[in-house]
Amino acid sequence: MAKTPRTWKGARTPSGLKRVRQAQRRHDVLGPRRSAAKTYVAKALTLAANPAEGSDTSAALVEALSALDRAAKAGAIHPNAAARRKSRLTRKVNAALGGATVQTSARMTKQTSKAAATKAAKARIAAGKSTKAKGAQTAAGKARAALSKTARAEAAAAAAAAEASAAVAAPTKAAPAKKAAAKSTTAKAKSTTAKAKSTTAKSTTAKAEPATAKSTTAKAKPAATAKAAPKKKAAPKS
């Protein structure tokens, strides 16, 4: 409590007095960070406007951007305010240097082409699919996979070589093969003609046999009937 309550216009309650103490501690911690960020920004602007000998404008710009990031991380300034101030500072430095680009971060970024980027993206997708399908692979499993790939490649090369050698040797062996094929076809034709002749002979003999049988039966029937008829008795003489 203040000694002169009539003239005291600040906090009076214990919670209010605690808030005052917290704000003072916060100001003591965050104030230097805000001040450092402003100092580095001003230094970068002055070096960009009046470049001195032995001074590195890009290094000063990096220090200013880092100071703004630290201030935003600690809560001294809002993150959106830090981003806005960084953007404006970078544009001013680039304009002061006559349009020359300045490295805006401590880490160097690699410049890759579109083809390389698409290739890397496809490789990442394939790697993700393989890990999803097979799970985490050990070093021994990867070694076995590599060996199987090399074995398949060698087998494919050997097969291609064998096909090439067979294609080279095929014309020399084609004529005997054709003769053998022609002989086999003629032999088959002869066998088919012989079979056809035998079948026709069999059919003719089969047709002739029933006719002869029918004629013999026809001749035998009248004789049998004549023999089977009873003899008539002679009439008595008067």
VENSULTA-V687780 format. One record per run of one state. SS is the DSSP state (~ for helix, > for strand, _ for the rest). FROM is the first residue (numbers start at 0). LEN is the number of residues. If there is no record, write none. Layout:
ss = <SS,SS>
from = <FROM,FROM>
len = <LEN,LEN>
This chain:
ss = <_,~,_,~,_,~,_,~,_,~,_>
from = <0,13,49,56,74,78,96,113,134,138,228>
len = <13,36,7,18,4,18,17,21,4,90,10>
